[in-house]
Amino acid sequence: MTQPSPLWYATRGAGTVALILLTASVVLGIVTSVGWKSDDWPRFVLTALHRNLSLFVIAFGVVHVLTAIFDPTVSLGIKAAVVPFGSNYRTLWLSLGVISSELLVGIIATSLLRQHLGYLAWRAIHWLTYATWPLAILHSLGTGTDSHSGWFVLVAAGCTISVLAALFWRANQGLMDHPSLRVLSQGTCGLAALALVIWTAAGPLQPGWARRAGTPSSLLAGSGTTPAAALAPGMDDQLQGSLRQADNGSLELSLQDVQQPALQLIIDVPDPRAQQASLTVTQNGASLCQAPAAIANAVTASCGQTQLTITLRRAGRESGGILGELITGAASA
């Protein structure tokens, strides 16, 4: 069975680290823009930290781009990495990342040449920093294959809350004498954050997002793996996910294959007492199987010629997380 290459994991990791560092850099830039300082953190230390954080963003961004270029899973190529709208892979969302990274490179380059540009010109260019972060977060959620994962949702939420809190604080500090403008600025930030939450819930977190986002049909079957291979007999894969209970008592288990992150399993249990459920298996948003399932000591179902056996356990007493194991075999004739 074809597995994602190490470069695919490196791309995801470097992109996530770059987003976190970019968030830290933006937050630090916001709070120091109105002259914030402390005895423990002199202004020159904050300035140096802000500059170094930005350089680390570039470093991890370069790793993110290079590994994406050479990763055989998607094979983006150099053009897609440097030319906005130059790729047929999730064109819009990938292009937002390209634009964000190029803006950031331009901002850092002009910062290094600040003494030759003059303060006003540098300041005007530096305002583009406020555009790099929203473009980066949209790119991460729209293009990233981890956008449906609980850990990445927490990362994205933490980054968003951090930037939002810094903007609210800056509005309070910098617009004290302009209450109407302060309220307008804070309201705009709040509405933008709400729009991001609604879009994320209705888009990247929903099944089928890979297809709607613009993933080529040749990749929807999963990185060179055919649907038949994705559920071939002989699998013994670990699963992780979450459990949700609706008001009517029905349960939904959303699981991701650890070895094949593109493989998703959703178990719907309308009535837990009936020991009957339905199983939906998707790969990169494309449906591979929909079948009735029986619940006993394990969840069992037949997908074509493959028998699936799923054992489940809670990740912790107080946690809503679910861990499991997927074992496949040949279905009985």
C-alpha positions as CSV (number, residue, x, y, z in Angstrom):
1,M,0.0,0.0,0.0
2,T,1.5,3.4,-1.0
3,Q,2.1,5.6,2.1
4,P,2.7,9.4,2.1
5,S,6.4,10.3,1.7
6,P,8.5,11.7,4.5
7,L,8.4,15.0,2.6
8,W,4.6,15.1,3.0
9,Y,4.9,15.0,6.8
10,A,7.7,17.6,6.7
11,T,5.6,19.9,4.6
12,R,2.7,19.7,7.1
13,G,5.0,20.1,10.2
14,A,6.9,23.0,8.8
15,G,3.8,24.8,7.7
16,T,2.2,24.5,11.1
17,V,5.3,25.7,12.9
18,A,5.5,28.6,10.4
19,L,1.9,29.6,11.2
20,I,2.5,29.5,14.9
21,L,5.7,31.6,14.6
22,L,4.0,34.1,12.3
23,T,1.2,34.4,14.8
24,A,3.8,35.1,17.6
25,S,5.5,37.7,15.4
26,V,2.3,39.5,14.5
27,V,1.1,39.6,18.1
28,L,4.5,40.9,19.2
29,G,4.5,43.5,16.5
30,I,0.9,44.6,17.5
31,V,1.7,45.0,21.2
32,T,4.9,46.9,20.6
33,S,3.4,49.2,17.9
34,V,1.9,51.4,20.7
35,G,5.1,51.6,22.7
36,W,4.5,48.7,25.1
37,K,7.5,47.7,27.2
38,S,8.5,46.4,30.6
39,D,11.5,46.5,32.9
40,D,12.1,42.9,32.1
41,W,11.8,43.3,28.4
42,P,13.4,46.5,27.2
43,R,12.3,47.8,23.8
44,F,15.5,46.9,22.0
45,V,15.0,43.3,23.2
46,L,11.4,43.2,21.9
47,T,12.5,44.6,18.6
48,A,15.3,42.0,18.2
49,L,12.9,39.2,19.2
50,H,10.3,40.4,16.7
51,R,12.9,40.5,13.9
52,N,14.3,37.0,14.8
53,L,10.8,35.5,15.0
54,S,10.2,36.9,11.5
55,L,13.4,35.3,10.2
56,F,12.4,32.0,11.7
57,V,9.0,32.3,9.9
58,I,10.9,32.6,6.7
59,A,13.2,29.7,7.5
60,F,10.3,27.3,8.2
61,G,8.3,28.8,5.3
62,V,11.2,27.9,3.0
63,V,11.2,24.3,4.3
64,H,7.5,24.2,3.9
65,V,7.7,25.3,0.2
66,L,10.7,23.2,-0.7
67,T,9.3,20.0,0.7
68,A,6.0,20.7,-1.0
69,I,7.8,21.2,-4.4
70,F,9.7,17.9,-4.2
71,D,7.0,15.8,-2.4
72,P,5.9,13.2,-4.9
73,T,2.5,12.9,-3.3
74,V,1.2,16.1,-4.9
75,S,4.2,17.2,-7.2
76,L,3.4,20.9,-7.1
77,G,6.5,22.1,-9.0
78,I,8.3,25.3,-8.7
79,K,5.8,27.4,-10.6
80,A,3.0,26.6,-8.2
81,A,5.2,27.6,-5.2
82,V,6.1,31.1,-6.6
83,V,3.3,32.1,-9.0
84,P,-0.2,32.7,-7.5
85,F,-2.9,30.8,-9.3
86,G,-0.2,28.8,-11.1
87,S,-1.3,25.4,-9.9
88,N,-4.4,23.2,-10.4
89,Y,-4.1,21.8,-6.8
90,R,-6.6,23.7,-4.6
91,T,-5.8,26.8,-6.7
92,L,-7.3,29.5,-4.5
93,W,-6.2,28.2,-1.1
94,L,-2.7,27.4,-2.3
95,S,-2.3,30.8,-3.9
96,L,-3.3,32.6,-0.7
97,G,-0.2,30.9,0.9
98,V,2.0,32.0,-2.0
99,I,0.8,35.6,-1.7
100,S,1.2,35.6,2.1
101,S,4.8,34.2,1.9
102,E,5.8,36.7,-0.8
103,L,4.4,39.6,1.2
104,L,6.3,38.5,4.2
105,V,9.6,38.2,2.3
106,G,9.0,41.7,1.0
107,I,8.3,43.1,4.4
108,I,11.4,41.5,6.0
109,A,13.6,42.6,3.0
110,T,12.4,46.2,3.4
111,S,12.9,46.0,7.2
112,L,16.6,45.1,6.6
113,L,16.8,48.0,4.3
114,R,14.9,50.4,6.5
115,Q,17.7,52.9,6.9
116,H,17.7,53.4,3.1
117,L,13.9,53.7,2.7
118,G,13.0,56.2,5.4
119,Y,10.6,55.6,8.2
120,L,7.4,56.6,6.4
121,A,8.0,54.4,3.4
122,W,9.0,51.5,5.6
123,R,5.9,52.0,7.9
124,A,3.6,52.0,4.9
125,I,5.0,48.7,3.6
126,H,5.0,47.2,7.1
127,W,1.2,47.6,7.3
128,L,1.1,44.7,4.9
129,T,1.9,42.5,7.9
130,Y,-1.7,42.7,8.8
131,A,-2.5,41.0,5.5
132,T,0.0,38.1,5.7
133,W,-1.6,36.5,8.7
134,P,-5.2,36.1,7.5
135,L,-3.9,34.9,4.2
136,A,-1.8,32.3,6.0
137,I,-4.6,31.1,8.2
138,L,-7.0,30.7,5.2
139,H,-4.2,28.9,3.3
140,S,-3.6,26.5,6.2
141,L,-7.3,25.7,6.7
142,G,-8.2,25.6,3.0
143,T,-5.1,23.7,1.7
144,G,-3.9,21.7,4.7
145,T,-4.8,18.1,5.0
146,D,-4.8,18.5,8.8
147,S,-7.6,21.1,8.9
148,H,-10.1,18.5,10.0
149,S,-7.9,17.2,12.8
150,G,-8.7,18.1,16.4
151,W,-5.1,19.2,17.2
152,F,-4.9,21.5,14.2
153,V,-8.3,23.0,15.0
154,L,-6.9,23.9,18.4
155,V,-3.7,25.4,16.9
156,A,-5.8,27.5,14.4
157,A,-8.1,28.6,17.2
158,G,-5.2,29.5,19.5
159,C,-3.6,31.5,16.7
160,T,-6.8,33.3,15.9
161,I,-7.6,34.1,19.6
162,S,-4.1,35.4,20.1
163,V,-4.2,37.8,17.2
164,L,-7.7,38.9,18.0
165,A,-6.8,39.6,21.6
166,A,-3.8,41.6,20.5
167,L,-5.9,43.7,18.0
168,F,-8.5,44.4,20.7
169,W,-5.8,45.5,23.1
170,R,-4.1,47.7,20.5
171,A,-7.5,49.4,19.7
172,N,-8.0,50.1,23.4
173,Q,-4.5,51.5,23.8
174,G,-4.1,53.3,20.5
175,L,-7.6,54.7,20.0
176,M,-8.4,55.9,23.5
177,D,-9.3,59.4,22.3
178,H,-11.5,58.0,19.4
179,P,-14.2,55.8,21.0
180,S,-16.2,55.5,17.9
181,L,-13.3,54.4,15.8
182,R,-12.2,52.0,18.6
183,V,-15.6,50.3,18.7
184,L,-15.6,50.1,14.9
185,S,-12.2,48.5,14.8
186,Q,-13.0,46.0,17.5
187,G,-16.4,45.2,15.9
188,T,-14.7,44.6,12.5
189,C,-12.2,42.2,14.1
190,G,-15.0,40.4,15.9
191,L,-17.0,40.0,12.7
192,A,-14.0,38.8,10.8
193,A,-13.3,36.2,13.4
194,L,-16.9,35.0,13.4
195,A,-16.8,34.8,9.6
196,L,-13.6,32.6,9.8
197,V,-15.3,30.3,12.3
198,I,-18.5,29.9,10.2
199,W,-16.5,29.3,7.0
200,T,-14.2,26.7,8.7
201,A,-17.2,24.9,10.2
202,A,-19.1,24.9,6.8
203,G,-16.0,24.2,4.6
204,P,-12.8,22.5,5.7
205,L,-14.4,20.6,8.6
206,Q,-17.1,19.1,6.4
207,P,-16.7,15.8,4.4
208,G,-16.0,16.4,0.8
209,W,-13.9,19.5,1.3
210,A,-11.0,18.1,-0.7
211,R,-13.1,17.9,-3.8
212,R,-14.7,21.3,-3.3
213,A,-11.4,23.0,-2.5
214,G,-10.1,22.0,-6.0
215,T,-8.1,18.8,-5.4
216,P,-7.5,17.2,-8.9
217,S,-9.5,14.0,-9.4
218,S,-6.3,12.1,-10.0
219,L,-5.4,12.8,-6.3
220,L,-8.8,12.2,-4.8
221,A,-8.2,8.5,-4.7
222,G,-5.3,9.2,-2.4
223,S,-1.8,10.0,-3.3
224,G,-1.4,7.3,-5.9
225,T,-3.4,4.7,-3.9
226,T,-6.5,3.3,-5.5
227,P,-9.7,3.1,-3.5
228,A,-9.4,-0.7,-3.5
229,A,-5.9,-0.5,-2.1
230,A,-7.0,1.9,0.6
231,L,-9.4,-0.7,2.0
232,A,-7.4,-3.8,1.0
233,P,-7.5,-6.9,3.2
234,G,-4.5,-7.3,5.6
235,M,-4.6,-3.8,7.1
236,D,-4.0,-3.3,10.8
237,D,-4.1,0.5,11.3
238,Q,-4.5,2.7,14.3
239,L,-7.3,5.2,14.4
240,Q,-7.9,8.4,16.3
241,G,-10.9,10.8,16.4
242,S,-13.7,12.1,18.5
243,L,-17.2,11.2,19.6
244,R,-20.2,13.5,19.4
245,Q,-23.7,13.0,20.9
246,A,-26.7,14.8,19.5
247,D,-29.6,16.0,21.5
248,N,-31.7,13.1,20.3
249,G,-29.2,10.6,21.7
250,S,-27.6,9.6,18.4
251,L,-23.9,9.2,18.3
252,E,-21.3,10.1,15.6
253,L,-17.8,8.8,15.7
254,S,-15.4,10.6,13.4
255,L,-12.1,8.7,13.0
256,Q,-8.9,9.2,11.1
257,D,-6.4,6.5,10.0
258,V,-3.1,7.3,11.6
259,Q,-1.1,5.4,8.9
260,Q,-3.2,6.9,6.1
261,P,-4.4,10.3,7.3
262,A,-6.4,10.8,4.1
263,L,-8.6,7.9,5.1
264,Q,-11.6,8.9,7.3
265,L,-14.2,6.7,8.9
266,I,-17.5,8.1,10.2
267,I,-19.8,5.8,12.3
268,D,-23.3,7.0,12.8
269,V,-25.3,5.3,15.6
270,P,-29.0,6.5,15.5
271,D,-29.9,4.4,18.5
272,P,-27.1,3.0,20.7
273,R,-29.6,0.4,22.1
274,A,-30.2,-1.1,18.7
275,Q,-26.5,-2.1,18.1
276,Q,-26.9,-1.0,14.5
277,A,-25.0,1.8,12.8
278,S,-23.9,3.0,9.4
279,L,-20.3,3.3,8.3
280,T,-19.0,5.9,5.8
281,V,-15.4,5.7,4.6
282,T,-13.8,8.5,2.6
283,Q,-10.4,9.2,1.3
284,N,-9.4,12.9,0.7
285,G,-13.2,13.6,0.8
286,A,-14.1,11.1,-1.9
287,S,-16.5,8.4,-0.7
288,L,-15.0,4.8,-0.8
289,C,-17.7,3.0,1.0
290,Q,-21.1,3.4,2.7
291,A,-22.5,0.3,4.5
292,P,-24.5,-0.9,7.4
293,A,-22.5,-1.9,10.5
294,A,-23.1,-4.1,13.5
295,I,-22.0,-3.1,17.0
296,A,-21.0,-5.7,19.5
297,N,-17.5,-5.9,21.1
298,A,-16.4,-4.2,17.9
299,V,-17.9,-2.4,14.9
300,T,-18.0,-4.7,11.8
301,A,-19.1,-3.9,8.3
302,S,-18.5,-5.2,4.7
303,C,-17.1,-2.8,2.1
304,G,-17.2,-4.6,-1.2
305,Q,-14.9,-7.6,-0.9
306,T,-13.3,-6.4,2.3
307,Q,-14.5,-7.1,5.9
308,L,-13.8,-4.2,8.3
309,T,-13.4,-4.7,12.1
310,I,-13.1,-1.6,14.2
311,T,-12.3,-1.8,17.9
312,L,-12.7,1.4,19.9
313,R,-11.7,2.8,23.3
314,R,-11.8,6.2,24.9
315,A,-8.6,8.3,24.9
316,G,-9.2,9.2,28.6
317,R,-12.0,9.3,31.2
318,E,-12.7,13.0,30.8
319,S,-11.7,13.2,27.2
320,G,-14.1,13.1,24.2
321,G,-11.2,11.6,22.2
322,I,-11.5,8.1,20.7
323,L,-8.7,5.7,19.8
324,G,-9.2,2.5,17.8
325,E,-7.8,-0.1,15.5
326,L,-8.9,-1.0,12.0
327,I,-8.4,-4.6,10.8
328,T,-9.4,-5.7,7.3
329,G,-9.9,-9.1,5.9
330,A,-11.6,-10.8,3.0
331,A,-15.3,-10.6,3.2
332,S,-17.2,-14.0,3.5
333,A,-18.7,-15.2,0.2
